[in-house]
Amino acid sequence: MVDFAKDSLLQHGFLDIEVDPSLDLFGAIAELKKEKNAVILAHYYQEPDIQDIADYVGDSLGLARNAAKTEADIIVFAGVHFMAETAKILNPTKKVLIPDLKAGCSLSDSCPPELFSAFKQKHPDHIVVSYINCSAAIKALSDIICTSSNARAIVESLPKDQKIIFAPDKNLGAYINKVTGRDMVLWNGACMVHEIFSLEKITRLKARHPEAKMIAHPECEDAVLQVADFIGSTTELLKYAEHDKAQTFIVATESGILHKMIAAAPTKTFIAAPPDNACACNECPHMKRNTLEKIYLCLKYEQPEILMEETLRLAAKRPIDRMMEISLSAGLVH
């Protein structure tokens, strides 16, 4: 049983319960996973130790697919809140846990549902394509969900004369407009990590490493994307870095991806693109709220749990299902 004090802490995401420093967290987490038939899903932006203990590590599309097909009773989502929400949307009968309820998302937070609903009403002849990095409430207001890896295919699957609102990421939306020739109406949202890259510092870095290729996530601002040798989702960046002949890469996305890049191509050099601040690299403070200790605690006490009203879940699931259908027909999933 969980005592009231601990239960209160866990339910509200204040996971400051002390963990015995001598505890073998890797072993303890493995035992709890087996005991509870649990699976750990982790985003590429998580700490290396968390990526190493996860049953699956991936980007938003891969995580959504794996959440949908898992046979585990408990899903521990090592990511941010909207990702755990997505897992719950796809798995209503499973217990979905998130190590820290405070692990939010600046991009998701930039699109409040009540303001977006009013924005949508001003464009009644538009359909809404929303990036998966949004809350369940925004998904429920959308017609189709997309990820950075399938956004182009999703948009191109729609008639050219179909008017579209793209939310919440203005940078990804602008990039999709550019590569498809569309003129989608963009919600003015952005990711704090991808907006902070310094073009000036990247240019100096490229001058010091002329042999390096610069690869970037489409959530970056257009000025950064214009100097990139390759633009893609986190999974696409990983595959490109692994298979391209270049030996040095400047990587403009959250620095957590470098762990997998180094593992996939240990002889290559990966440099985190510099931000416009005093830090040496770019990290999402929300992603980094998750720790091994918190994963252990949430597995042990099965808290904090993602809960959702069924009407909201069903409304949010419809555009995700539509994304999966389009992705399947486009050959993006198998």
Residue frames as qw, qx, qy, qz and C-alpha x, y, z in Angstrom:
[[0.000, 0.887, 0.462, 0.000, 0.00, 0.00, 0.00],
 [0.362, 0.412, -0.036, 0.836, 1.05, 3.60, -0.61],
 [0.232, -0.542, -0.543, 0.598, 0.71, 5.85, 2.40],
 [0.193, 0.894, 0.397, -0.076, -1.25, 9.10, 1.98],
 [0.184, -0.834, 0.223, 0.470, 1.79, 11.37, 2.02],
 [0.355, -0.243, 0.719, 0.547, 3.59, 9.44, -0.68],
 [0.353, 0.536, 0.740, 0.201, 0.43, 9.02, -2.73],
 [0.093, 0.935, 0.224, -0.260, -0.18, 12.76, -2.62],
 [0.232, -0.673, 0.451, 0.539, 3.37, 13.50, -3.72],
 [0.377, -0.005, 0.812, 0.445, 3.23, 11.04, -6.57],
 [0.319, 0.688, 0.651, 0.023, -0.21, 12.08, -7.84],
 [0.100, 0.966, 0.090, -0.221, 0.91, 15.67, -8.15],
 [0.728, 0.601, -0.107, 0.311, 4.22, 14.87, -9.78],
 [0.154, -0.859, 0.412, -0.260, 6.36, 15.98, -6.85],
 [0.966, -0.002, -0.246, 0.081, 8.58, 12.94, -6.99],
 [0.123, 0.723, -0.522, 0.437, 11.03, 13.96, -4.27],
 [0.904, -0.389, 0.097, -0.148, 10.64, 10.76, -2.26],
 [0.148, -0.721, 0.673, 0.072, 14.10, 9.65, -1.23],
 [0.948, 0.223, -0.213, -0.077, 15.52, 6.61, -3.00],
 [0.779, -0.506, 0.285, 0.239, 18.25, 4.58, -1.32],
 [0.252, 0.831, -0.420, -0.265, 21.45, 5.72, -3.10],
 [0.281, -0.391, 0.870, 0.108, 22.86, 2.19, -2.88],
 [0.735, 0.342, 0.515, -0.279, 19.91, 0.74, -4.82],
 [0.281, -0.093, 0.729, 0.617, 20.74, -0.78, -8.20],
 [0.450, 0.455, 0.165, -0.750, 18.18, 1.22, -10.17],
 [0.420, 0.340, -0.664, -0.517, 18.76, -0.69, -13.40],
 [0.197, -0.020, -0.978, 0.064, 18.13, -4.01, -11.67],
 [0.184, 0.333, 0.668, -0.640, 15.20, -2.73, -9.59],
 [0.465, 0.423, -0.105, -0.770, 13.47, -1.24, -12.64],
 [0.392, 0.217, -0.818, -0.361, 13.96, -4.48, -14.59],
 [0.061, -0.152, -0.940, 0.298, 12.40, -6.48, -11.73],
 [0.306, 0.417, 0.430, -0.740, 9.42, -4.13, -11.46],
 [0.445, 0.364, -0.432, -0.695, 8.84, -4.26, -15.21],
 [0.330, 0.058, -0.930, -0.153, 8.73, -8.04, -15.11],
 [0.017, 0.243, 0.820, -0.517, 6.57, -8.16, -11.98],
 [0.303, 0.532, 0.361, -0.704, 4.01, -5.67, -13.30],
 [0.543, 0.431, 0.627, 0.356, 4.15, -6.54, -17.02],
 [0.045, 0.908, 0.081, -0.409, 5.25, -3.00, -17.77],
 [0.687, 0.393, 0.248, 0.559, 6.94, -1.45, -20.75],
 [0.237, -0.719, -0.013, 0.653, 9.04, 1.72, -20.89],
 [0.538, 0.669, 0.332, 0.391, 8.75, 3.95, -23.94],
 [0.388, -0.659, 0.010, 0.644, 11.29, 6.76, -24.23],
 [0.456, 0.888, 0.057, -0.017, 11.84, 9.65, -26.59],
 [0.754, 0.365, -0.113, 0.534, 15.23, 10.27, -28.20],
 [0.057, 0.750, -0.179, 0.634, 15.56, 13.41, -26.08],
 [0.779, -0.615, -0.040, -0.114, 15.73, 11.50, -22.78],
 [0.281, -0.757, 0.590, 0.001, 18.91, 11.06, -20.75],
 [0.442, 0.417, -0.776, -0.167, 21.20, 8.26, -22.04],
 [0.117, -0.107, 0.923, -0.351, 20.52, 6.00, -19.03],
 [0.585, 0.313, 0.446, -0.601, 16.78, 6.21, -19.64],
 [0.636, 0.505, -0.383, -0.440, 17.22, 5.45, -23.33],
 [0.240, 0.382, -0.892, 0.024, 19.32, 2.43, -22.39],
 [0.230, 0.054, 0.883, -0.405, 16.67, 0.90, -20.10],
 [0.581, 0.326, 0.090, -0.741, 13.74, 1.61, -22.41],
 [0.662, 0.188, 0.724, 0.042, 12.00, -1.15, -24.32],
 [0.503, 0.608, 0.437, 0.432, 11.58, 1.23, -27.23],
 [0.216, -0.587, 0.012, 0.780, 13.24, 4.55, -28.06],
 [0.386, 0.427, 0.617, 0.537, 11.90, 6.66, -30.90],
 [0.039, -0.067, -0.083, -0.994, 10.32, 9.80, -32.26],
 [0.470, 0.105, 0.340, -0.808, 6.68, 10.82, -31.95],
 [0.743, 0.209, -0.360, -0.524, 5.39, 8.59, -34.77],
 [0.529, 0.190, -0.820, 0.107, 7.33, 5.53, -33.62],
 [0.062, -0.046, 0.730, -0.679, 6.26, 6.04, -30.03],
 [0.616, 0.121, 0.113, -0.770, 2.61, 6.38, -31.06],
 [0.735, 0.209, -0.559, -0.321, 2.81, 3.18, -33.07],
 [0.407, 0.141, -0.843, 0.322, 4.47, 1.24, -30.28],
 [0.277, -0.023, 0.547, -0.790, 2.05, 2.56, -27.69],
 [0.702, 0.133, -0.122, -0.689, -0.83, 1.37, -29.87],
 [0.803, 0.179, -0.534, -0.194, 0.44, -2.19, -30.26],
 [0.058, 0.404, -0.798, 0.443, 1.95, -2.95, -26.85],
 [0.696, -0.312, -0.608, -0.221, 0.56, -5.90, -24.88],
 [0.298, 0.072, -0.632, 0.712, 1.89, -4.61, -21.56],
 [0.289, -0.706, -0.643, 0.068, -0.50, -3.83, -18.70],
 [0.268, -0.866, -0.095, 0.411, 1.43, -0.70, -17.72],
 [0.591, 0.595, 0.090, 0.536, 3.08, 1.86, -19.99],
 [0.421, -0.708, -0.052, 0.564, 5.72, 4.11, -18.45],
 [0.521, 0.759, 0.204, 0.333, 6.20, 7.02, -20.82],
 [0.533, -0.495, 0.053, 0.684, 9.60, 8.64, -20.44],
 [0.292, 0.443, 0.392, 0.752, 8.86, 11.79, -22.36],
 [0.101, -0.021, 0.213, -0.972, 6.60, 14.79, -21.86],
 [0.412, 0.228, 0.625, -0.622, 2.94, 15.07, -20.94],
 [0.640, 0.426, -0.126, -0.627, 1.39, 15.20, -24.41],
 [0.397, 0.339, -0.834, -0.179, 3.23, 11.98, -25.33],
 [0.070, 0.048, 0.920, -0.381, 1.85, 10.14, -22.32],
 [0.514, 0.364, 0.298, -0.718, -1.58, 11.52, -23.18],
 [0.564, 0.409, -0.514, -0.500, -1.23, 10.07, -26.67],
 [0.207, 0.153, -0.963, 0.081, -0.39, 6.68, -25.20],
 [0.268, 0.229, 0.734, -0.580, -3.53, 6.86, -23.05],
 [0.550, 0.413, -0.081, -0.721, -5.65, 7.92, -26.02],
 [0.570, 0.342, -0.676, -0.319, -4.51, 4.77, -27.82],
 [0.449, -0.001, -0.870, 0.204, -4.68, 2.50, -24.77],
 [0.452, -0.523, -0.004, -0.723, -7.80, 3.28, -22.72],
 [0.894, -0.365, -0.197, -0.170, -7.70, 0.02, -20.76],
 [0.771, 0.084, -0.341, 0.531, -4.01, 0.21, -19.85],
 [0.429, -0.844, -0.118, 0.298, -2.42, 2.13, -17.02],
 [0.566, 0.607, -0.024, 0.557, -0.24, 4.90, -18.45],
 [0.561, -0.719, -0.125, 0.391, 2.32, 6.46, -16.13],
 [0.426, 0.773, -0.127, 0.452, 4.61, 9.45, -16.55],
 [0.661, -0.103, -0.452, 0.590, 7.63, 9.80, -14.24],
 [0.181, -0.330, -0.283, 0.882, 6.98, 13.51, -13.62],
 [0.230, 0.759, 0.609, -0.015, 3.68, 15.30, -14.26],
 [0.061, -0.864, 0.033, 0.499, 5.60, 18.57, -14.57],
 [0.401, -0.166, 0.646, 0.628, 7.30, 17.31, -17.74],
 [0.452, 0.723, 0.338, -0.398, 5.37, 19.62, -20.05],
 [0.583, 0.248, 0.472, 0.613, 6.17, 21.02, -23.48],
 [0.050, -0.471, -0.015, 0.881, 6.71, 24.64, -24.50],
 [0.131, -0.007, -0.650, -0.749, 5.24, 23.95, -27.94],
 [0.251, -0.478, -0.835, -0.108, 2.12, 22.28, -26.57],
 [0.215, -0.602, -0.474, 0.606, 1.73, 25.06, -24.00],
 [0.060, -0.246, 0.226, 0.941, 1.90, 27.68, -26.78],
 [0.318, -0.177, -0.629, -0.687, -1.51, 26.53, -28.04],
 [0.271, 0.090, 0.682, -0.673, -4.21, 26.95, -25.35],
 [0.158, 0.352, 0.900, 0.204, -7.39, 25.07, -26.39],
 [0.132, 0.773, 0.507, -0.358, -9.79, 27.95, -25.73],
 [0.044, 0.710, -0.252, -0.656, -7.74, 30.37, -27.86],
 [0.108, -0.164, 0.837, 0.511, -7.24, 27.82, -30.62],
 [0.223, 0.516, 0.825, -0.050, -10.96, 27.05, -30.68],
 [0.165, 0.833, 0.204, -0.487, -11.69, 30.74, -31.29],
 [0.052, -0.549, 0.577, 0.603, -8.97, 30.85, -33.96],
 [0.219, 0.116, 0.928, 0.277, -10.50, 27.82, -35.67],
 [0.248, 0.685, 0.635, -0.256, -13.94, 29.44, -35.71],
 [0.115, 0.765, -0.135, -0.619, -12.50, 32.33, -37.74],
 [0.190, 0.418, -0.742, -0.489, -11.61, 29.87, -40.53],
 [0.734, 0.070, 0.495, -0.459, -14.74, 27.70, -40.87],
 [0.834, 0.495, -0.113, -0.216, -13.82, 26.44, -44.36],
 [0.253, 0.630, -0.723, 0.130, -10.42, 25.10, -43.21],
 [0.923, -0.250, -0.291, -0.006, -9.58, 21.66, -41.89],
 [0.331, -0.835, 0.412, -0.152, -7.11, 21.40, -39.04],
 [0.867, 0.197, -0.381, 0.252, -3.85, 19.46, -39.32],
 [0.416, -0.844, 0.267, -0.207, -2.11, 19.44, -35.95],
 [0.409, 0.489, -0.722, 0.268, 1.39, 18.35, -35.10],
 [0.744, -0.320, -0.586, 0.015, 1.31, 15.55, -32.55],
 [0.404, -0.026, -0.458, 0.791, 3.19, 17.81, -30.11],
 [0.315, -0.364, -0.053, -0.875, -0.05, 19.19, -28.72],
 [0.345, -0.087, 0.712, -0.606, -2.48, 18.48, -25.91],
 [0.167, 0.314, 0.933, 0.057, -5.36, 16.02, -26.09],
 [0.223, 0.714, 0.424, -0.511, -7.72, 19.00, -26.18],
 [0.194, 0.630, -0.384, -0.647, -6.04, 20.36, -29.32],
 [0.063, -0.071, 0.943, 0.320, -6.08, 16.91, -30.90],
 [0.226, 0.505, 0.800, -0.232, -9.82, 16.80, -30.23],
 [0.256, 0.780, 0.125, -0.556, -10.18, 20.08, -32.17],
 [0.004, -0.521, 0.657, 0.545, -8.22, 18.69, -35.12],
 [0.845, 0.343, -0.064, -0.405, -9.13, 16.72, -38.24],
 [0.909, 0.253, -0.252, 0.212, -5.77, 15.02, -38.78],
 [0.543, -0.764, 0.294, 0.189, -2.68, 14.65, -36.61],
 [0.757, 0.570, -0.248, 0.201, 0.82, 14.54, -38.11],
 [0.714, -0.555, 0.129, 0.407, 4.41, 14.13, -36.98],
 [0.003, 0.798, -0.381, -0.466, 7.54, 15.74, -38.37],
 [0.310, -0.227, 0.849, 0.362, 8.25, 12.55, -40.32],
 [0.266, 0.404, 0.838, 0.252, 4.87, 12.32, -42.04],
 [0.123, 0.663, 0.280, -0.683, 3.64, 15.95, -42.11],
 [0.140, 0.401, -0.503, -0.753, 4.51, 16.42, -45.78],
 [0.094, -0.117, -0.938, -0.313, 2.74, 13.21, -46.82],
 [0.054, 0.553, 0.730, -0.398, -0.30, 14.12, -44.72],
 [0.164, 0.643, 0.049, -0.747, -0.62, 17.57, -46.29],
 [0.162, 0.333, -0.663, -0.651, 0.04, 16.30, -49.82],
 [0.067, 0.246, 0.965, 0.054, -2.68, 13.67, -49.39],
 [0.186, 0.659, 0.514, -0.517, -5.25, 16.46, -49.22],
 [0.477, 0.711, 0.416, 0.307, -6.71, 18.16, -52.31],
 [0.459, 0.118, -0.001, 0.880, -4.64, 21.16, -53.40],
 [0.153, -0.528, -0.204, -0.810, -7.63, 23.46, -53.04],
 [0.627, -0.586, -0.511, 0.049, -8.35, 22.30, -49.50],
 [0.035, -0.780, 0.258, -0.569, -7.78, 25.13, -47.05],
 [0.789, -0.191, -0.509, 0.285, -5.76, 24.09, -44.00],
 [0.331, -0.855, 0.271, -0.294, -4.95, 25.38, -40.55],
 [0.772, 0.162, -0.523, 0.323, -1.64, 23.99, -39.31],
 [0.425, -0.770, 0.244, -0.408, -0.99, 23.95, -35.57],
 [0.247, -0.936, -0.162, 0.190, 0.75, 24.44, -33.25],
 [0.600, -0.410, 0.280, 0.628, 4.30, 24.75, -34.69],
 [0.371, 0.872, 0.016, -0.320, 4.73, 27.72, -37.03],
 [0.077, -0.662, 0.662, 0.342, 8.24, 26.65, -38.06],
 [0.400, 0.045, 0.903, 0.151, 7.26, 23.12, -39.09],
 [0.456, 0.693, 0.517, -0.213, 4.18, 24.57, -40.79],
 [0.206, 0.861, -0.234, -0.401, 6.25, 27.11, -42.70],
 [0.207, -0.414, 0.829, 0.314, 8.65, 24.36, -43.80],
 [0.444, 0.316, 0.838, 0.034, 5.77, 22.20, -45.03],
 [0.375, 0.835, 0.205, -0.345, 4.32, 25.20, -46.86],
 [0.027, 0.753, -0.510, -0.415, 7.68, 25.69, -48.54],
 [0.205, -0.247, 0.909, 0.267, 8.20, 22.10, -49.69],
 [0.344, 0.422, 0.839, -0.010, 4.59, 21.51, -50.76],
 [0.057, 0.217, 0.386, 0.895, 3.77, 24.92, -52.22],
 [0.259, -0.674, -0.690, -0.052, 0.76, 25.21, -49.90],
 [0.009, -0.468, 0.138, -0.873, -0.43, 28.32, -48.12],
 [0.524, -0.481, -0.696, 0.099, -1.63, 26.87, -44.84],
 [0.282, -0.808, 0.062, -0.514, -2.76, 29.21, -42.09],
 [0.606, 0.126, -0.641, 0.454, -0.26, 28.80, -39.25],
 [0.583, -0.783, -0.212, -0.031, -0.89, 28.98, -35.54],
 [0.215, 0.803, -0.381, 0.405, 1.84, 31.07, -33.89],
 [0.817, -0.538, 0.199, -0.062, 3.45, 28.42, -31.69],
 [0.544, 0.632, -0.527, 0.165, 7.01, 27.15, -31.39],
 [0.893, -0.286, -0.254, 0.238, 9.40, 24.92, -29.45],
 [0.276, -0.941, 0.189, 0.056, 11.71, 26.83, -27.11],
 [0.705, -0.361, 0.486, 0.370, 14.61, 24.48, -27.82],
 [0.629, 0.349, 0.507, 0.474, 14.44, 24.57, -31.61],
 [0.180, 0.938, 0.209, 0.212, 13.97, 28.34, -31.69],
 [0.441, -0.862, 0.163, 0.192, 17.09, 29.06, -29.70],
 [0.809, 0.051, 0.279, 0.515, 19.72, 27.88, -32.19],
 [0.075, -0.826, 0.132, 0.542, 22.10, 30.67, -33.19],
 [0.765, 0.621, 0.126, 0.115, 22.60, 31.03, -36.95],
 [0.140, 0.902, -0.386, 0.135, 25.68, 33.17, -36.33],
 [0.492, -0.544, 0.673, -0.090, 27.29, 30.56, -34.08],
 [0.863, 0.206, 0.461, 0.005, 26.35, 27.73, -36.45],
 [0.587, 0.801, -0.080, 0.088, 27.94, 29.64, -39.34],
 [0.074, -0.802, 0.578, -0.134, 31.17, 30.05, -37.34],
 [0.715, -0.251, 0.644, -0.099, 31.05, 26.38, -36.40],
 [0.841, 0.474, 0.260, 0.025, 30.64, 25.37, -40.04],
 [0.354, 0.872, -0.321, 0.106, 33.64, 27.53, -40.93],
 [0.322, -0.631, 0.690, -0.146, 35.75, 25.70, -38.32],
 [0.555, -0.028, 0.832, -0.002, 34.50, 22.33, -39.58],
 [0.416, 0.444, -0.342, -0.716, 34.13, 22.72, -43.36],
 [0.232, 0.115, -0.938, -0.232, 33.94, 18.93, -43.74],
 [0.185, 0.224, 0.817, -0.499, 30.90, 18.72, -41.48],
 [0.187, -0.409, -0.655, -0.607, 27.33, 18.37, -42.64],
 [0.225, -0.021, 0.439, -0.869, 24.67, 20.35, -40.83],
 [0.281, -0.339, -0.847, -0.296, 21.46, 18.42, -40.16],
 [0.178, -0.067, 0.327, -0.926, 18.36, 20.02, -38.65],
 [0.113, 0.456, 0.862, -0.192, 14.88, 19.29, -37.38],
 [0.074, 0.510, 0.484, 0.707, 12.10, 21.16, -39.22],
 [0.352, -0.823, -0.428, 0.125, 10.98, 22.77, -35.93],
 [0.469, -0.327, 0.039, 0.819, 14.02, 25.05, -36.34],
 [0.230, 0.796, 0.115, -0.548, 13.57, 28.55, -37.72],
 [0.757, 0.636, 0.148, 0.036, 13.83, 29.02, -41.49],
 [0.154, 0.893, -0.421, 0.031, 17.19, 30.82, -41.31],
 [0.473, -0.459, 0.752, -0.031, 18.73, 27.73, -39.69],
 [0.801, 0.270, 0.532, -0.054, 17.02, 25.34, -42.10],
 [0.550, 0.824, -0.088, -0.106, 18.38, 27.29, -45.07],
 [0.107, 0.744, -0.659, 0.032, 21.97, 26.39, -44.14],
 [0.731, -0.218, 0.621, -0.178, 21.18, 22.73, -43.40],
 [0.144, 0.339, -0.832, -0.416, 22.45, 19.92, -45.62],
 [0.343, -0.245, -0.881, -0.215, 19.58, 17.69, -44.51],
 [0.407, -0.208, 0.275, -0.846, 16.24, 18.37, -42.79],
 [0.591, -0.138, -0.749, -0.264, 14.25, 15.63, -41.11],
 [0.740, -0.583, -0.082, -0.325, 12.54, 14.18, -38.05],
 [0.431, -0.677, 0.587, -0.110, 14.66, 12.83, -35.22],
 [0.855, 0.012, 0.516, 0.056, 14.51, 9.31, -36.69],
 [0.692, 0.694, 0.101, 0.174, 15.36, 10.63, -40.15],
 [0.017, 0.899, -0.411, 0.150, 18.30, 12.62, -38.75],
 [0.663, -0.447, 0.599, -0.041, 19.55, 9.49, -36.98],
 [0.860, 0.279, 0.411, 0.122, 19.36, 7.36, -40.14],
 [0.482, 0.858, -0.079, 0.160, 20.99, 10.05, -42.26],
 [0.197, -0.830, 0.510, -0.115, 23.90, 10.47, -39.84],
 [0.774, -0.247, 0.583, 0.004, 24.39, 6.72, -39.67],
 [0.794, 0.330, 0.472, 0.195, 24.42, 6.07, -43.42],
 [0.366, 0.928, -0.068, 0.015, 25.82, 9.26, -44.99],
 [0.821, 0.270, -0.190, 0.465, 29.49, 9.21, -45.97],
 [0.005, 0.793, -0.249, 0.556, 30.30, 12.34, -43.97],
 [0.636, -0.069, -0.643, 0.421, 32.28, 11.79, -40.77],
 [0.155, -0.189, -0.440, 0.864, 31.31, 14.95, -38.90],
 [0.134, -0.633, -0.633, -0.426, 27.83, 16.33, -38.28],
 [0.067, -0.057, 0.338, -0.937, 26.50, 19.50, -36.69],
 [0.190, -0.422, -0.880, -0.111, 23.14, 18.51, -35.22],
 [0.193, -0.163, 0.109, -0.962, 20.41, 21.14, -34.81],
 [0.664, -0.439, -0.443, -0.411, 17.88, 19.45, -32.56],
 [0.644, -0.680, 0.226, -0.269, 17.67, 18.55, -28.86],
 [0.158, 0.660, -0.733, 0.055, 21.04, 17.11, -27.85],
 [0.718, -0.200, 0.601, -0.288, 19.59, 13.88, -26.43],
 [0.880, 0.446, 0.009, -0.164, 19.60, 12.42, -29.95],
 [0.269, 0.744, -0.610, 0.045, 23.41, 12.45, -29.96],
 [0.551, -0.352, 0.724, -0.219, 23.43, 9.40, -27.64],
 [0.837, 0.294, 0.449, -0.105, 21.79, 7.22, -30.30],
 [0.558, 0.803, -0.204, -0.046, 23.84, 8.77, -33.09],
 [0.071, -0.696, 0.708, -0.097, 27.09, 7.93, -31.33],
 [0.669, -0.119, 0.713, -0.170, 25.85, 4.39, -30.65],
 [0.796, 0.518, 0.290, -0.114, 24.83, 3.94, -34.29],
 [0.659, 0.662, -0.112, 0.337, 28.01, 5.47, -35.75],
 [0.677, -0.680, -0.014, 0.281, 30.76, 5.36, -33.08],
 [0.658, -0.029, 0.226, 0.718, 33.52, 6.37, -35.49],
 [0.183, 0.674, 0.322, 0.640, 31.80, 9.60, -36.49],
 [0.228, -0.140, -0.379, 0.886, 31.84, 12.97, -34.74],
 [0.126, -0.726, -0.602, -0.308, 28.64, 14.70, -33.67],
 [0.211, -0.001, -0.259, 0.942, 28.52, 18.32, -32.57],
 [0.006, 0.716, 0.660, -0.227, 25.45, 19.84, -30.91],
 [0.226, 0.640, 0.253, 0.690, 24.47, 23.02, -32.74],
 [0.276, -0.126, -0.450, 0.840, 25.11, 26.02, -30.46],
 [0.066, -0.799, -0.597, -0.013, 22.22, 28.01, -29.01],
 [0.150, 0.683, 0.010, 0.715, 21.93, 31.75, -28.63],
 [0.588, -0.774, 0.041, -0.232, 22.80, 31.65, -24.94],
 [0.116, -0.747, 0.637, -0.149, 25.70, 30.74, -22.65],
 [0.868, -0.152, 0.451, -0.144, 25.01, 26.97, -22.67],
 [0.177, -0.433, 0.782, 0.413, 27.20, 24.54, -24.56],
 [0.034, -0.141, -0.917, -0.372, 24.27, 22.59, -25.97],
 [0.498, -0.174, -0.124, -0.841, 20.52, 22.57, -26.31],
 [0.151, -0.143, -0.960, 0.186, 18.47, 20.50, -23.89],
 [0.441, -0.515, -0.398, -0.618, 14.74, 20.45, -23.24],
 [0.118, -0.322, 0.652, -0.677, 14.28, 21.15, -19.52],
 [0.782, -0.076, 0.131, -0.605, 10.93, 19.35, -19.60],
 [0.870, 0.223, -0.435, -0.065, 12.36, 16.16, -21.10],
 [0.446, 0.360, -0.660, 0.485, 15.18, 16.22, -18.60],
 [0.529, -0.442, 0.318, -0.651, 12.78, 16.24, -15.62],
 [0.972, -0.069, -0.119, -0.188, 12.59, 12.47, -16.01],
 [0.028, -0.647, 0.743, -0.166, 15.23, 10.48, -14.13],
 [0.506, 0.055, -0.861, -0.010, 15.93, 6.84, -13.34],
 [0.001, -0.075, -0.741, 0.667, 14.83, 7.48, -9.74],
 [0.490, 0.202, 0.149, -0.835, 11.48, 8.84, -10.92],
 [0.641, 0.162, -0.613, -0.433, 10.97, 5.92, -13.29],
 [0.327, 0.012, -0.897, 0.297, 11.65, 3.53, -10.41],
 [0.171, 0.151, 0.569, -0.790, 9.21, 5.37, -8.13],
 [0.580, 0.203, -0.095, -0.783, 6.41, 5.58, -10.66],
 [0.606, 0.106, -0.757, -0.222, 6.75, 1.88, -11.41],
 [0.210, -0.014, -0.849, 0.484, 6.85, 0.98, -7.73],
 [0.184, 0.324, 0.564, -0.737, 3.81, 3.07, -6.73],
 [0.246, 0.463, 0.760, 0.384, 2.12, 3.13, -10.16],
 [0.004, 0.940, 0.296, -0.170, 1.79, 6.92, -10.01],
 [0.377, 0.399, 0.212, -0.809, 1.47, 9.56, -11.44],
 [0.417, 0.309, 0.832, 0.196, -1.16, 8.11, -13.77],
 [0.137, 0.071, -0.353, -0.923, -2.55, 9.76, -16.88],
 [0.249, 0.462, 0.807, -0.271, -6.35, 9.90, -16.62],
 [0.096, 0.087, -0.393, -0.910, -8.72, 11.14, -19.30],
 [0.582, 0.321, 0.419, -0.619, -12.45, 11.51, -19.84],
 [0.567, 0.183, 0.767, 0.237, -13.72, 9.07, -22.44],
 [0.424, 0.842, 0.324, -0.079, -15.43, 11.76, -24.54],
 [0.001, 0.892, -0.368, -0.261, -12.13, 13.66, -24.84],
 [0.489, -0.326, 0.766, 0.260, -10.19, 10.47, -25.54],
 [0.594, 0.440, 0.662, 0.126, -12.48, 9.45, -28.40],
 [0.311, 0.938, 0.106, -0.114, -12.44, 12.94, -29.91],
 [0.148, -0.808, 0.517, 0.240, -8.63, 13.04, -29.72],
 [0.613, -0.130, 0.756, 0.189, -8.27, 9.53, -31.15],
 [0.653, 0.648, 0.381, -0.088, -10.14, 10.22, -34.39],
 [0.353, 0.894, -0.257, -0.097, -7.47, 12.49, -35.95],
 [0.330, -0.560, 0.755, 0.088, -4.72, 10.11, -34.80],
 [0.704, 0.206, 0.680, -0.002, -6.50, 7.23, -36.51],
 [0.563, 0.813, 0.113, -0.099, -6.73, 9.37, -39.64],
 [0.002, -0.822, 0.554, 0.132, -2.99, 9.99, -39.49],
 [0.526, -0.257, 0.809, 0.058, -2.32, 6.26, -39.22],
 [0.708, 0.502, 0.492, -0.072, -4.59, 5.55, -42.21],
 [0.421, 0.893, -0.136, -0.086, -2.87, 8.13, -44.41],
 [0.201, -0.708, 0.673, 0.080, 0.61, 7.04, -43.26],
 [0.673, -0.017, 0.740, 0.018, -0.23, 3.43, -44.09],
 [0.673, 0.660, 0.333, -0.024, -1.52, 4.28, -47.55],
 [0.256, 0.921, -0.294, -0.024, 1.58, 6.41, -48.18],
 [0.879, 0.202, -0.353, 0.247, 3.86, 3.53, -47.17],
 [0.003, 0.712, -0.438, 0.549, 5.21, 5.35, -44.10],
 [0.515, -0.344, 0.675, -0.401, 4.18, 2.54, -41.74],
 [0.491, 0.180, -0.801, -0.291, 4.00, -1.20, -42.24]]
